[in-house]
Amino acid sequence: MDPRLYATPAPQRRPGRRPVLRRLAALAIGLGALLGLLLGTAAPASAHAALIGTDPAQNSVVKTAPQRIVLTFSEGVLLSSDSLRVLDPRGTDVAVGTPGHAVGKDAGATSTVALKPGLTGGTYTVAWRAISQDSHPVAGAFTFSIGAPSKTTVSVSGEAAAGNGAASVFYGIGRYLAYAGFALLVGGSVFLTVCWPKGALLRPMQRIATTGWVAMVVATIGLIMLRGPYVNGKGLGQAFDLDVMRTQLETRPGAALISRLLLLAAAAVFLAVLFGSYAKRDDPAERADLAWGLGIGGGVVAVGIAATWAMAEHASVGIQPKVAMPVDVVHLLSMAVWLGGLITLLTALWAPSTAGTVERAAVRRFSALALGAVSTLIASGTYQAWRQMGSWKAFTDTSYGRLLLIKIILVCVLVGVAWFSRRWTQAIGERPATVKPSTARPVKTAPVKTAPVKTAPVKAAPVKAASVRAASEQSAPVEAAVETPTESAVEPTVLETSGGRRTPSRPVKQATPLWSRGRPAWPRWSGSRPARR
């Protein structure tokens, strides 16, 4: 046996792996340098409105009673009837009138209220509440003293801050539920229209996009109802107050939620066409025409839904809002395409009813699409981080900075997951459809030797040579004992002719059946051929 049959092939190194790692390292260093440059030259910014100044100053002692309290914020704020309260040492509110904005430049970023005349000495507590331009409530409290500090019955920690309590918890759940629904709706629809159109006929694939749509509808209705108690810092009873709900719908965040609800109605029509006439079309030309319409309509709906976040939250305030809002829309769409598409792909590969039905071309298309989405996600996230943070110190000194640090860690984890998922999807797309050869060692078999067959001399009657030849041609073939063609030695036979002379025949090779097209093909003659005289 050939010893090369038992040799184990040497492991081959993956070509081009080290250059790829070097390129990734260079890309990471470049992004880090760009982020450091941007943060080093950026102006300070914060996620929500921050209190940057008060009059009187916090913890100060004044000789005479002030006529009004003035608060200054880092950005414009919205005020309500109870945005400012000034409590004396006994806990009595000494503010007069309704809080409003001060007169002058950047008046929208101020809050002021008048005080009663003739205030006595002691320590006074100012509790404030406002709505930042990104729709998030901010609140706090501070103290100042007239004449000299004194004991006070007011507990600053007991003042209910806006955004706390059960309403805040449920409002936060609704926001994250809306984000998750958006990812499933957009990512599932893109995967089924661009990567795997045939999957739109399968029920598990339809459930992914439909679940995302239902989650967004439920979350949006819940956010509309919870907006009032969340902003005002009240109980959940205000969720059913129509007057409070009407007041919130007149604000920019309320208008964004109503717009989102209307766009979801258009998204329902998109899903009906996608899972109906588009998935059932057999003609490629008709499907291509319908795909253009679905792509344009679905793209407009997806961009519009993403814009409802951009127009009411962080991107709409601060520096460069005209650039930040489109970047925020792209950021949300990239997140949805990658994360929602990945969930759809995993469901298609692992669900019992769809396992083994995904085409390799669909996996390759999603791999390229996911790479572009993750790259866009990193680029847009870098810009948003530069825009929100003004210095390195802000990462640890502000709550938003600490939250952003956690987000950066999560993004790094997601990039790692994206890298491994791309390698995994490429392996699926390039896997050949061949049977894996057996690794069992072949069994050696000894060659079989056939013994020569001896035949006894045959005395034939005196016949003519022509008659012998004709009889030999019409003789029946003898079937071989072995299936493979072999040769067996045959002893010469002796024939007697009419003259009485013995003529030995030539020793010939006995023929065995040959196989042709699955059937034995016998030779024309078998046996011994008489020698010519």
BELQUIJO-V961141 format. One record per pair of residues at least 12 apart in sequence whose ideal C-beta (glycine too) atoms are under 10 Angstrom apart, sorted by the first residue. I is the first residue (numbers start at 1). J is the second residue. D is the distance in whole Angstrom. If there is no record, write none. Layout:
# BELQUIJO-V961141
i;j;d
I;J;D
I;J;D
This chain:
# BELQUIJO-V961141
i;j;d
1;442;8
1;444;6
1;445;9
5;441;9
5;442;6
6;441;7
6;442;8
8;439;10
20;419;10
24;415;10
24;419;8
27;375;10
27;378;9
28;412;10
28;415;9
31;378;7
31;379;9
31;382;7
32;382;10
34;379;10
34;382;7
34;383;10
34;386;9
35;382;6
35;383;10
35;385;7
35;386;7
35;389;10
35;408;10
36;386;10
36;392;9
37;386;9
38;382;8
38;383;8
38;385;8
38;386;4
38;387;9
38;389;9
39;385;8
39;386;6
39;389;6
39;390;8
39;391;7
39;392;6
39;394;9
39;395;9
40;386;10
40;390;10
40;391;8
40;392;8
41;386;9
41;390;10
42;319;8
42;385;10
42;386;5
42;387;7
42;388;9
42;389;7
42;390;5
42;391;8
42;394;10
43;318;9
43;319;6
43;387;9
43;390;6
43;391;10
44;74;8
44;319;10
44;388;10
44;389;8
44;390;3
44;391;7
44;393;10
44;394;7
44;398;10
45;74;8
45;75;9
45;314;9
45;317;9
45;318;5
45;319;6
45;320;10
45;386;9
45;387;6
45;388;5
45;389;7
45;390;5
45;394;9
45;400;10
46;73;10
46;74;6
46;75;8
46;132;9
46;134;10
46;314;10
46;317;10
46;318;8
46;388;7
46;389;9
46;390;8
46;394;8
46;398;7
46;399;10
46;400;6
46;401;9
47;132;9
47;134;7
47;136;8
47;313;9
47;314;6
47;317;10
47;318;9
47;388;6
47;389;9
47;398;8
47;399;8
47;400;4
47;401;9
47;403;8
47;404;8
48;73;9
48;74;9
48;75;8
48;77;10
48;130;10
48;131;10
48;132;4
48;133;9
48;134;6
48;135;9
48;136;5
48;137;9
48;138;5
48;163;10
48;314;8
48;317;9
48;398;10
48;399;9
48;400;7
49;73;4
49;74;6
49;75;5
49;76;7
49;77;5
49;78;9
49;109;8
49;130;6
49;131;8
49;132;4
49;133;7
49;134;8
49;136;8
49;137;9
49;138;5
49;317;8
50;73;7
50;74;4
50;75;8
50;132;9
50;138;7
50;140;10
50;398;8
50;400;9
51;71;6
51;72;7
51;73;6
51;74;8
51;77;10
51;111;9
51;128;7
51;130;9
51;138;8
51;139;10
51;140;6
51;142;8
52;71;9
52;72;6
52;73;7
52;74;5
52;75;10
52;109;9
53;70;8
53;71;7
53;72;4
53;73;9
53;74;10
53;110;9
54;69;7
54;70;7
54;71;5
54;72;7
54;111;10
54;126;7
54;128;9
54;142;6
54;144;8
55;68;8
55;69;7
55;70;4
55;71;8
55;72;8
55;102;10
55;110;10
55;112;9
55;144;9
56;69;8
56;70;9
56;124;9
56;126;9
56;142;9
56;143;10
56;144;4
56;145;9
56;146;9
57;142;9
57;144;7
58;126;9
58;140;10
58;141;10
58;142;4
58;143;7
58;144;7
59;123;10
59;142;7
59;143;6
59;144;7
59;145;8
59;149;9
60;142;10
60;143;9
60;144;5
60;145;7
61;121;10
61;123;9
61;144;7
61;145;5
61;146;8
61;147;7
61;148;7
61;149;7
62;121;10
62;124;10
62;144;7
62;145;7
62;146;6
62;147;8
63;121;10
63;146;8
63;147;7
63;148;10
64;119;9
64;146;7
64;147;9
65;94;9
65;115;7
65;116;9
65;117;8
65;118;7
65;119;4
65;120;8
65;121;9
65;124;9
65;146;5
65;147;9
66;86;10
66;114;10
66;115;6
66;119;8
66;124;9
66;144;8
66;146;8
67;96;10
67;114;7
67;115;6
67;116;10
67;117;8
67;119;10
68;84;10
68;86;9
68;95;9
68;96;9
68;97;9
68;102;9
68;112;6
68;113;6
68;114;5
68;115;6
69;84;6
69;85;10
69;86;6
69;94;10
69;95;8
69;99;9
69;111;8
69;112;6
69;113;6
69;114;8
69;115;7
69;124;9
69;126;6
69;128;9
69;144;9
70;84;10
70;102;6
70;110;6
70;111;8
70;112;5
70;113;9
71;83;9
71;84;7
71;99;9
71;102;9
71;109;9
71;110;7
71;111;5
71;112;7
71;113;9
71;126;8
71;128;6
71;130;8
71;140;9
71;142;9
72;102;8
72;106;8
72;109;6
72;110;5
72;111;8
72;112;10
73;106;9
73;108;9
73;109;5
73;110;7
73;111;7
73;128;10
73;130;7
73;132;8
73;133;10
73;138;8
74;109;7
74;132;9
74;138;10
74;317;10
74;318;9
75;106;9
75;108;8
75;109;6
75;132;6
75;133;6
75;134;8
75;317;5
75;318;7
76;101;9
76;106;8
76;107;9
76;108;4
76;109;5
76;110;9
76;130;10
76;131;10
76;132;8
76;133;5
76;317;7
77;101;9
77;108;7
77;109;7
77;110;8
77;111;6
77;128;10
77;129;10
77;130;4
77;131;6
77;132;6
77;133;7
77;137;10
77;138;8
78;101;10
78;108;9
78;111;10
78;130;7
78;131;4
78;132;8
78;133;8
78;135;9
78;137;9
78;231;9
78;251;7
78;252;9
78;253;10
79;98;8
79;99;5
79;100;7
79;101;7
79;108;10
79;110;10
79;111;6
79;112;10
79;113;9
79;128;9
79;129;9
79;130;6
79;131;8
80;98;9
80;99;8
80;129;7
80;130;8
80;131;8
80;137;10
80;162;9
80;231;8
80;232;7
80;233;10
80;247;9
81;98;6
81;99;7
81;232;10
82;95;10
82;98;9
82;99;8
82;127;9
82;128;10
82;129;7
82;232;8
82;233;9
82;234;10
83;98;9
83;99;4
83;100;9
83;111;6
83;113;8
83;127;9
83;128;6
83;129;5
83;130;6
83;131;9
83;139;9
83;162;9
84;97;10
84;98;9
84;99;4
84;100;9
84;111;6
84;112;8
84;113;4
84;114;10
84;126;7
84;127;8
84;128;5
84;129;8
84;130;9
85;99;9
85;113;8
85;125;8
85;126;7
85;127;5
85;128;8
85;129;9
85;141;9
85;154;10
85;159;8
86;113;7
86;114;10
86;115;6
86;116;9
86;119;9
86;124;6
86;125;7
86;126;5
86;127;8
86;128;10
86;144;10
87;123;10
87;124;7
87;125;5
87;126;8
87;127;7
87;141;9
87;143;10
87;152;8
87;153;9
87;154;5
87;156;10
87;159;9
88;116;9
88;119;7
88;120;8
88;122;7
88;123;9
88;124;6
88;125;8
88;146;10
88;150;10
88;152;8
88;153;9
88;154;8
89;120;9
89;121;9
89;122;4
89;123;6
89;124;7
89;125;9
89;145;10
89;149;10
89;150;6
89;151;7
89;152;4
89;153;7
89;154;7
90;122;9
90;152;8
90;153;6
90;154;8
91;125;8
91;152;8
91;153;5
91;154;5
91;155;9
92;116;10
92;153;10
92;154;10
93;116;9
93;127;9
94;113;10
94;114;10
94;115;6
94;116;5
94;117;10
94;118;10
94;119;6
94;120;10
94;124;7
95;113;5
95;114;7
95;115;6
95;116;8
95;126;9
96;113;7
96;114;5
96;115;6
96;116;6
96;117;9
97;112;10
97;113;6
97;114;5
97;115;10
98;113;8
98;114;10
99;111;6
99;112;7
99;113;4
99;114;9
99;128;8
99;129;9
99;130;9
100;112;6
100;113;8
100;114;10
108;133;9
109;130;10
109;133;9
111;128;7
111;129;9
111;130;6
113;126;9
113;128;9
119;146;6
119;147;10
120;146;7
120;147;8
120;150;10
121;145;8
121;146;5
121;147;3
121;148;6
121;149;9
121;150;7
122;145;7
122;146;6
122;147;7
122;148;8
122;149;8
122;150;4
122;151;8
122;152;7
123;143;6
123;144;8
123;145;5
123;146;8
123;147;10
123;148;9
123;149;5
123;150;5
123;151;7
123;152;5
123;154;9
124;142;10
124;143;7
124;144;6
124;145;7
124;146;7
124;150;10
124;152;8
124;154;9
125;141;6
125;142;8
125;143;5
125;144;9
125;152;6
125;153;10
125;154;4
125;155;9
125;156;6
125;159;8
126;140;9
126;141;6
126;142;6
126;143;7
126;144;7
126;156;10
126;159;10
127;139;8
127;140;8
127;141;5
127;142;9
127;154;8
127;156;8
127;158;10
127;159;5
127;160;9
127;161;9
128;140;6
128;141;7
128;142;8
128;159;9
128;161;10
128;162;10
129;141;10
129;159;9
129;160;9
129;161;7
129;162;5
129;163;9
129;231;9
129;232;8
129;233;6
130;162;8
130;231;10
131;162;8
131;163;10
131;231;6
131;232;10
131;251;8
131;252;10
131;253;9
132;313;10
132;314;9
132;317;7
133;252;8
133;253;10
133;312;9
133;313;9
133;314;9
133;316;7
133;317;4
133;318;8
133;321;10
134;252;10
134;253;9
134;312;7
134;313;5
134;314;5
134;315;8
134;316;7
134;317;5
134;318;8
135;227;9
135;230;10
135;231;8
135;251;8
135;252;7
135;253;4
135;254;9
135;256;8
135;257;10
135;309;10
135;311;10
135;312;5
135;313;6
135;314;9
135;316;9
135;317;9
136;162;9
136;163;7
136;230;9
136;231;9
136;253;9
136;312;10
136;313;8
136;314;9
137;161;8
137;162;3
137;163;5
137;164;9
137;168;9
137;171;10
137;230;7
137;231;5
137;232;8
137;233;7
138;161;8
138;162;7
138;163;8
139;159;8
139;160;8
139;161;4
139;162;4
139;163;7
139;164;8
139;233;7
140;156;9
140;159;9
140;161;7
140;162;10
141;154;9
141;155;9
141;156;4
141;157;8
141;158;10
141;159;5
141;161;8
142;156;8
143;156;7
159;233;9
160;232;10
160;233;5
160;234;8
160;235;10
161;233;7
162;229;10
162;230;8
162;231;6
162;232;7
162;233;4
162;234;9
163;230;7
163;231;8
163;233;7
164;230;10
164;233;7
165;229;8
165;230;9
165;233;7
165;234;8
165;235;7
165;236;8
166;226;10
166;229;8
166;230;10
166;235;7
166;236;6
167;225;10
167;226;6
167;227;9
167;228;8
167;229;4
167;230;5
167;231;9
167;232;9
167;233;8
167;234;7
167;235;7
167;236;6
167;237;10
167;238;8
167;239;7
168;226;9
168;229;9
168;230;6
168;233;8
169;226;10
169;230;10
170;222;7
170;223;9
170;225;9
170;226;6
170;229;9
170;230;8
170;236;8
170;239;9
171;222;8
171;223;7
171;225;10
171;226;5
171;227;8
171;229;8
171;230;4
171;231;9
171;239;10
172;226;10
172;230;9
173;219;8
173;222;8
173;223;10
173;226;9
174;218;8
174;219;5
174;220;8
174;221;9
174;222;4
174;223;5
174;224;9
174;225;9
174;226;6
174;227;10
174;230;9
175;219;7
175;222;10
175;223;7
175;226;10
175;309;9
175;313;10
176;219;8
177;215;6
177;216;8
177;218;7
177;219;4
177;220;9
177;222;8
177;223;9
178;215;7
178;216;6
178;217;10
178;218;9
178;219;4
178;220;6
178;222;9
178;223;7
178;257;9
178;260;8
178;305;9
178;308;9
178;309;9
179;215;10
179;216;9
179;219;9
179;309;9
179;332;8
179;335;8
179;336;9
179;339;10
180;211;9
180;212;8
180;215;6
180;216;9
180;219;9
180;336;10
180;339;9
180;340;9
180;343;10
181;211;8
181;212;4
181;213;7
181;214;7
181;215;3
181;216;4
181;217;8
181;218;8
181;219;6
181;220;9
181;264;9
181;305;10
181;336;10
181;340;10
182;212;7
182;213;10
182;215;9
182;216;6
182;219;9
182;260;10
182;302;9
182;305;6
182;306;7
182;308;10
182;309;9
182;332;7
182;333;9
182;335;8
182;336;5
182;339;10
182;340;8
183;212;7
183;215;10
183;332;9
183;335;6
183;336;4
183;337;9
183;338;9
183;339;5
183;340;4
183;341;9
183;342;9
183;343;8
184;207;10
184;208;6
184;209;7
184;210;9
184;211;6
184;212;3
184;213;8
184;214;10
184;215;7
184;216;9
184;336;8
184;339;9
184;340;5
184;341;10
184;343;7
184;344;8
185;208;9
185;209;6
185;210;9
185;211;8
185;212;3
185;213;5
185;214;9
185;215;8
185;216;6
185;264;9
185;267;7
185;270;9
185;271;8
185;298;10
185;301;9
185;302;8
185;305;8
185;336;8
185;340;7
186;209;9
186;212;8
186;267;9
186;298;8
186;299;10
186;301;9
186;302;5
186;305;8
186;306;8
186;332;9
186;333;7
186;335;9
186;336;4
186;337;6
186;339;9
186;340;6
186;341;9
187;208;8
187;209;8
187;212;8
187;333;10
187;335;9
187;336;5
187;337;6
187;338;7
187;339;6
187;340;2
187;341;4
187;342;7
187;343;7
187;344;6
187;345;9
187;370;10
187;373;9
188;200;10
188;205;7
188;206;9
188;207;9
188;208;4
188;209;4
188;210;9
188;211;9
188;212;6
188;213;9
188;271;9
188;274;10
188;336;9
188;340;5
188;341;7
188;343;8
188;344;5
188;345;10
188;347;9
189;208;9
189;209;5
189;212;9
189;213;9
189;267;9
189;270;7
189;271;7
189;274;7
189;275;10
189;294;9
189;298;6
189;301;9
189;302;8
189;336;9
189;337;10
189;340;8
189;341;9
189;344;9
190;209;10
190;295;9
190;298;8
190;299;10
190;302;9
190;333;9
190;336;8
190;337;5
190;338;10
190;340;8
190;341;6
190;344;9
190;366;9
190;369;7
190;373;9
191;205;8
191;208;9
191;209;9
191;337;8
191;340;7
191;341;4
191;342;9
191;343;9
191;344;4
191;345;7
191;347;10
191;348;8
191;362;8
191;365;9
191;366;6
191;369;8
191;370;10
192;205;6
192;206;8
192;208;9
192;209;7
192;271;10
192;274;7
192;275;9
192;278;9
192;279;8
192;341;9
192;344;7
192;348;10
192;362;10
193;270;10
193;274;7
193;278;8
193;279;10
193;291;7
193;294;6
193;295;7
193;298;7
194;291;9
194;295;8
194;337;9
194;341;9
194;362;9
194;365;7
194;366;8
194;369;7
195;341;7
195;344;9
195;345;8
195;348;10
195;358;9
195;359;9
195;361;8
195;362;5
195;363;8
195;364;9
195;365;4
195;366;5
195;367;9
195;368;9
195;369;7
195;370;10
196;344;8
196;345;8
196;348;7
196;357;9
196;358;6
196;359;7
196;361;9
196;362;4
196;363;9
196;365;8
196;366;8
197;274;9
197;278;8
197;279;7
197;281;9
197;287;7
197;291;8
197;362;9
198;279;8
198;357;8
198;358;9
198;359;7
198;362;8
199;279;9
199;344;8
199;345;10
199;347;10
199;348;6
199;354;7
199;357;8
199;358;7
199;359;9
199;362;8
200;271;10
200;274;6
200;275;6
200;276;9
200;278;7
200;279;4
200;280;9
201;275;8
201;278;10
201;279;5
201;280;7
202;275;10
202;279;9
202;347;10
202;348;8
202;351;9
202;353;7
202;354;6
202;357;7
203;275;10
203;351;10
203;353;7
203;354;9
204;344;9
204;347;6
204;348;7
204;351;5
204;352;9
204;353;6
204;354;5
205;275;9
205;279;10
205;344;7
205;347;7
205;348;6
205;351;9
205;353;10
205;354;7
205;357;10
206;271;8
206;274;9
206;275;5
206;279;9
207;347;9
207;351;10
208;340;8
208;341;10
208;343;7
208;344;5
208;347;6
208;348;9
209;267;9
209;270;9
209;271;6
209;274;8
209;275;8
209;340;8
209;344;8
210;268;9
210;271;7
210;275;8
212;267;9
212;271;10
212;336;9
212;340;7
212;343;10
213;264;7
213;267;6
213;268;7
213;270;9
213;271;6
214;264;10
214;268;10
216;260;8
216;261;9
216;263;9
216;264;6
216;267;8
216;305;8
217;260;9
217;261;7
217;264;6
217;265;9
217;267;9
217;268;9
219;257;10
219;260;9
220;256;10
220;257;6
220;258;9
220;259;10
220;260;5
220;261;5
220;263;10
220;264;7
220;305;10
220;308;9
221;257;9
221;261;7
222;239;9
222;257;10
223;248;10
223;253;9
223;254;9
223;256;10
223;257;6
223;260;9
223;261;10
224;239;9
224;245;7
224;248;8
224;249;7
224;253;10
224;254;7
224;257;5
224;258;7
224;260;10
224;261;8
225;238;9
225;239;4
225;240;7
225;241;10
225;244;10
225;245;7
225;248;9
226;238;9
226;239;6
226;245;10
226;248;10
227;239;9
227;244;8
227;245;7
227;247;9
227;248;4
227;249;8
227;251;8
227;253;7
227;254;6
227;257;7
228;240;10
228;241;6
228;242;10
228;243;9
228;244;4
228;245;6
228;246;9
228;247;7
228;248;5
228;249;10
228;254;9
229;241;9
229;244;8
229;248;10
230;248;9
231;244;9
231;247;9
231;248;7
231;251;9
231;253;9
231;254;10
232;244;7
232;247;10
232;248;9
251;312;9
252;311;7
252;312;6
252;313;10
252;316;8
253;308;9
253;311;9
253;312;4
253;313;8
253;316;10
254;312;9
255;308;9
255;311;8
255;312;8
256;307;8
256;308;4
256;309;8
256;310;9
256;311;5
256;312;4
256;313;9
256;316;9
257;308;7
257;312;8
258;308;9
259;304;7
259;305;9
259;307;8
259;308;5
259;311;8
259;312;9
260;304;8
260;305;6
260;306;10
260;307;9
260;308;4
260;309;8
260;312;9
261;308;9
262;304;9
262;308;10
263;300;9
263;301;6
263;302;9
263;303;10
263;304;5
263;305;5
263;306;10
263;307;9
263;308;7
264;301;9
264;304;10
264;305;7
265;301;10
266;297;8
266;298;9
266;300;8
266;301;5
266;304;8
266;305;9
267;297;10
267;298;8
267;301;5
267;302;8
267;304;9
267;305;7
268;301;10
269;297;8
269;301;9
270;293;10
270;294;7
270;297;6
270;298;5
270;300;10
270;301;6
270;302;9
271;298;9
273;290;8
273;293;8
273;294;6
273;297;8
273;298;9
274;290;9
274;291;10
274;294;6
274;298;8
277;290;7
277;294;10
278;290;5
278;291;7
278;293;9
278;294;6
299;333;9
302;329;9
302;332;9
302;333;6
302;336;8
302;337;9
303;326;10
303;329;6
303;330;9
303;332;9
303;333;7
304;329;9
305;329;9
305;332;9
305;333;9
305;336;9
306;325;10
306;326;10
306;328;8
306;329;4
306;330;8
306;331;8
306;332;4
306;333;6
306;334;10
306;335;9
306;336;8
307;325;7
307;326;9
307;328;9
307;329;6
307;332;9
308;329;10
308;332;10
309;325;10
309;328;7
309;329;8
309;331;10
309;332;6
310;324;8
310;325;4
310;326;8
310;327;9
310;328;4
310;329;5
310;330;10
310;331;9
310;332;8
311;325;7
311;328;9
311;329;10
313;325;10
313;328;8
314;328;8
314;384;8
314;387;9
314;388;7
314;400;9
315;327;7
315;328;4
315;329;8
315;331;9
315;332;10
315;384;8
315;387;9
315;388;10
316;328;9
318;387;6
318;388;7
319;386;10
319;387;6
319;388;10
319;390;10
320;383;9
320;387;7
321;387;10
323;383;8
323;387;9
324;380;10
324;383;8
324;384;7
324;387;6
324;388;9
326;380;9
327;376;10
327;379;9
327;380;5
327;381;9
327;383;6
327;384;7
327;387;9
328;380;8
328;383;9
328;384;7
328;387;10
329;380;9
330;376;6
330;377;9
330;379;9
330;380;5
330;383;10
331;376;8
331;377;7
331;378;10
331;379;9
331;380;4
331;381;6
331;383;9
331;384;7
332;377;10
332;380;9
333;373;8
333;376;8
333;377;9
333;380;9
334;370;10
334;372;8
334;373;5
334;374;7
334;375;8
334;376;4
334;377;4
334;378;9
334;379;9
334;380;7
334;381;9
335;373;8
335;374;9
335;376;9
335;377;6
335;380;9
335;381;9
335;414;9
336;373;9
337;366;10
337;369;7
337;370;8
337;372;9
337;373;5
337;374;10
337;376;9
337;377;9
338;366;9
338;369;8
338;370;5
338;371;9
338;372;9
338;373;4
338;374;6
338;375;10
338;376;9
338;377;7
338;414;9
338;417;10
338;418;7
338;421;9
339;370;9
339;373;9
339;374;10
339;377;9
339;414;8
339;417;10
339;418;10
340;373;10
341;366;6
341;369;7
341;370;6
341;373;8
342;366;8
342;370;7
342;373;10
342;417;8
342;418;8
342;421;6
342;425;9
344;366;9
345;358;7
345;362;8
345;363;7
345;366;6
345;367;9
345;370;9
345;421;9
345;424;10
345;425;7
345;428;9
346;421;9
348;362;8
348;363;9
348;366;10
349;363;9
349;424;10
349;425;10
349;428;8
358;428;8
358;429;10
359;429;9
360;425;10
360;428;7
360;429;5
360;430;8
360;431;7
360;432;10
360;433;9
361;429;7
362;425;10
362;428;10
362;429;9
363;424;9
363;425;5
363;426;8
363;427;9
363;428;5
363;429;4
363;430;9
363;431;10
364;425;7
364;426;7
364;428;9
364;429;4
364;430;8
365;425;10
365;429;9
366;421;10
366;422;10
366;425;6
366;429;9
367;421;8
367;422;5
367;423;9
367;424;9
367;425;4
367;426;6
367;427;10
367;428;9
367;429;7
368;422;9
368;425;9
368;426;10
370;418;7
370;421;7
370;422;6
370;425;8
371;418;8
371;419;9
371;421;10
371;422;6
371;425;10
373;418;9
374;411;10
374;414;8
374;415;7
374;417;9
374;418;5
374;419;9
374;421;9
374;422;8
375;415;10
375;418;9
377;411;8
377;414;8
377;415;9
377;418;9
378;411;7
378;412;10
378;414;9
378;415;7
378;418;10
381;404;10
381;407;8
381;408;8
381;411;6
382;408;10
382;411;10
384;404;9
384;407;10
385;404;6
385;407;8
385;408;7
385;411;10
388;400;7
388;401;9
388;404;7
389;401;6
389;404;7
395;408;9
448;482;8
448;484;9
448;486;9
449;486;10
450;480;10
450;481;8
450;482;7
450;486;6
450;487;9
450;488;6
450;489;9
451;488;8
451;489;9
452;488;6
452;489;4
452;490;8
452;491;8
453;481;10
453;488;5
453;489;7
453;490;7
453;491;8
453;510;8
454;489;9
454;490;8
454;491;5
455;490;7
455;491;6
455;492;9
455;493;7
455;527;10
455;528;9
456;491;9
456;493;9
457;491;9
457;492;9
457;493;7
457;494;5
457;495;10
457;502;10
457;504;10
458;493;6
458;494;8
458;495;8
458;496;10
458;528;9
459;493;10
459;494;8
459;495;9
459;496;6
459;502;10
460;493;9
460;494;9
460;495;6
460;496;6
460;497;9
461;496;8
461;498;10
462;495;10
462;496;6
462;497;7
462;498;5
462;499;9
462;500;8
463;495;9
463;496;9
463;497;8
463;498;8
464;497;8
464;498;7
465;495;9
465;497;7
465;498;9
465;503;9
465;530;6
465;531;10
465;532;9
465;533;8
468;495;7
468;497;9
468;505;10
468;528;10
468;529;9
468;530;6
469;525;9
469;529;8
469;530;7
471;527;10
472;524;10
472;525;6
472;526;8
472;527;6
472;528;8
472;529;7
472;530;8
473;524;7
473;525;5
473;526;10
473;527;10
474;525;9
475;525;7
475;526;6
475;527;6
476;522;9
476;526;8
477;511;8
477;512;9
477;513;7
477;520;9
477;522;5
477;523;7
477;524;9
477;525;9
477;526;5
477;527;9
478;510;7
478;511;9
478;512;9
478;513;10
478;522;10
478;526;6
478;527;8
479;512;8
479;513;7
479;520;8
479;522;9
480;510;8
480;511;9
480;512;4
480;513;6
480;520;10
481;512;9
482;512;8
483;512;9
483;513;9
483;515;9
484;512;8
484;515;10
485;511;9
485;512;5
485;513;8
485;514;7
485;515;9
486;509;10
486;510;9
486;512;6
487;509;5
487;510;7
487;511;9
487;512;8
488;509;8
488;510;5
488;512;8
489;507;7
489;509;8
489;510;8
490;505;10
490;507;6
490;508;7
490;509;7
490;510;5
490;527;8
490;528;7
491;505;10
491;507;7
491;528;9
492;504;5
492;505;6
492;506;7
492;507;5
492;508;9
492;528;7
492;531;9
493;505;5
493;506;10
493;507;9
493;527;8
493;528;5
493;530;9
495;528;9
495;530;6
495;531;9
497;530;9
497;533;8
501;533;9
503;530;7
503;531;6
503;532;10
503;533;7
504;528;10
504;530;9
504;531;7
505;527;9
505;528;5
505;529;7
505;530;5
505;531;6
506;528;7
506;529;6
506;530;8
506;531;5
506;532;9
507;528;8
507;529;10
508;525;10
508;526;9
508;527;8
508;528;6
508;529;6
510;526;7
510;527;8
510;528;9
511;523;4
511;524;9
511;525;8
511;526;5
511;527;9
512;526;9
